[in-house]
Structure formats: C-alpha cells, structure tokens
Amino acid sequence: MQIQVLGSGCKTCKSLFELTQKALAELSIDDEVEYITDISKIIEMGIMTSPVLAIDGKVVMEGSTTNIEKIKDIILNQK
C-alpha cells in the first residue's frame, strides 16, 4: 500500500503525517508514509485543499483531522 500525506508543510500537514504514522504503528502495518510538500506534485494530483491523505494514488481524505480512529478506519477500508 502506498500511503502519502500531501501538504504545504504547515503544522496541520505535519500533524496529519505524524497521526498517519502512529495509526499505522497501532495497526501493526509496516508500510511507510511519504510526506510530499512539493507544490507541483500536489497540483499535478488535482488537489485544491490540504492536507490530503492519499492511498495508492487515490485521495481518501482532504482537510485536517486530529481523530486517529478515523485515519485507522480509512486505512483499513483501503486494504
């Protein structure tokens, strides 16, 4: 599974990246989380709101969340 967090590098984006890493650890999933701050890559994916959680190239969540359970549910539903 390819997991990416895309954003500008702001506090909210970093928070989503860290929560996603924590969610994977709690789910015992060894996949890496790629943190993308390259604006051209973000635009290339057609993303207009950040941060974004993408799995296997598909946007699965836009905007911020501090709810790790929601992130875990999203990850489990993509497997």
Contact map, one row per residue, 1 for C-alpha under 8 A:
1110000000000000000000000000001000000000000000000000001100000000000000000000001
1111000000000000000000000000001110000000000000000000001110000000000000000000000
1111100000000000000000000000001111000000000000000000111100000000000000000000000
0111110000000000000000000000000011110000000000000001111000000000000000000000000
0011111000001001100000000000000011110000000000000011110000000000000000000000000
0001111100001000000000000000000000111000010000000111110000000000000000000000000
0000111111001000000000000000000000111110010000000111000000000000000000000000000
0000011111001000000000000000000000001110000000000110000000000000000000000000000
0000001111111100000000000000000000001000000000000000000000000000000000000000000
0000001111111100000000000000000000000000000000000000000000000000000000000000000
0000000011111110000000000000000000000000000000000000000000000000000000000000000
0000000011111111000000000000000000000000000000000010000000000001000000000000000
0000111111111111100000000000000000000000000000000111000000000001000000000000000
0000000011111111110000000000000000000000000000000000000000000000000000000000000
0000000000111111111000000000000000000000000000000000000000000000010000000000000
0000100000011111111100000000000000000000000000000010100000000001110000000000000
0000100000001111111110000000000010100000000000000000000000000000000000000000000
0000000000000111111111000000000000000000000000000000000000000000000000000000000
0000000000000011111111100000000000000000000000000000000000000000010100100000000
0000000000000001111111110000000010000000000000000000000000000000000100110000000
0000000000000000111111111000000110000000000000000000000000000000000000000000000
0000000000000000011111111100000000000000000000000000000000000000000100000000000
0000000000000000001111111110000000000000000000000000000000000000000110110000000
0000000000000000000111111111111000000000000000000000000000000000000000010000000
0000000000000000000011111111110000000000000000000000000000000000000000000000000
0000000000000000000001111111100000000000000000000000000000000000000000000000000
0000000000000000000000111111100000000000000000000000000000000000000000010000000
0000000000000000000000011111110000000000000000000000000000000000000000000000000
0000000000000000000000011111111000000000000000000000000000000000000000000000000
0000000000000000000000011001111100000000000000000000000000000000000000000000000
1110000000000000000000010000111110000000000000000000000000000000000000000000000
0110000000000000000010000000011111000000000000000000000000000000000000000000000
0111100000000000100110000000001111100000000000000000000000000000000000000000000
0011100000000000000000000000000111110000000000000000000000000000000000000000000
0001111000000000100000000000000011111000000000000000000000000000000000000000000
0001111000000000000000000000000001111100110000000000000000000000000000000000000
0000011110000000000000000000000000111110010000000000000000000000000000000000000
0000001100000000000000000000000000011111110000000000000000000000000000000000000
0000001100000000000000000000000000001111111000000000000000000000000000000000000
0000000000000000000000000000000000000111111100000000000000000000000000000000000
0000000000000000000000000000000000010111111110000000000000000000000000000000000
0000011000000000000000000000000000011111111111100000000000000000000000000000000
0000000000000000000000000000000000000011111111110000000000000000000000000000000
0000000000000000000000000000000000000001111111100000000000000000000000000000000
0000000000000000000000000000000000000000111111100000000000000000000000000000000
0000000000000000000000000000000000000000011111110000000000000000000000000000000
0000000000000000000000000000000000000000011111111101000000000000000000000000000
0000000000000000000000000000000000000000001001111100000000000000000000000000000
0000000000000000000000000000000000000000000000111111000000000110000000000000000
0000011100001000000000000000000000000000000000111111000000000111000000000000000
0000111100011001000000000000000000000000000000001111100000000111000000000000000
0001111000001000000000000000000000000000000000101111110000111111000000000000000
0011110000000001000000000000000000000000000000000011111000111100000000000000000
0011110000000000000000000000000000000000000000000001111111111000000000000000000
1111000000000000000000000000000000000000000000000000111111110000000000000010010
1110000000000000000000000000000000000000000000000000011111000000000000000000000
0100000000000000000000000000000000000000000000000000011111100000000000000000000
0000000000000000000000000000000000000000000000000000011111110000000000000000000
0000000000000000000000000000000000000000000000000001111011111100000000000000000
0000000000000000000000000000000000000000000000000001111001111100000000000100000
0000000000000000000000000000000000000000000000000001110000111110000000000000000
0000000000000000000000000000000000000000000000001111100000111111000000000000000
0000000000000000000000000000000000000000000000001111000000001111100000000000000
0000000000011001000000000000000000000000000000000111000000000111110000000000000
0000000000000001000000000000000000000000000000000000000000000011111100000000000
0000000000000011001000000000000000000000000000000000000000000001111100000000000
0000000000000000000000000000000000000000000000000000000000000000111111100000000
0000000000000000001101100000000000000000000000000000000000000000111111110000000
0000000000000000000000100000000000000000000000000000000000000000001111111000000
0000000000000000000000000000000000000000000000000000000000000000001111111100000
0000000000000000001100100000000000000000000000000000000000000000001111111110000
0000000000000000000100110010000000000000000000000000000000000000000111111111000
0000000000000000000000000000000000000000000000000000000000000000000011111111100
0000000000000000000000000000000000000000000000000000000000010000000001111111110
0000000000000000000000000000000000000000000000000000001000000000000000111111111
0000000000000000000000000000000000000000000000000000000000000000000000011111111
0000000000000000000000000000000000000000000000000000000000000000000000001111111
0000000000000000000000000000000000000000000000000000001000000000000000000111111
1000000000000000000000000000000000000000000000000000000000000000000000000011111
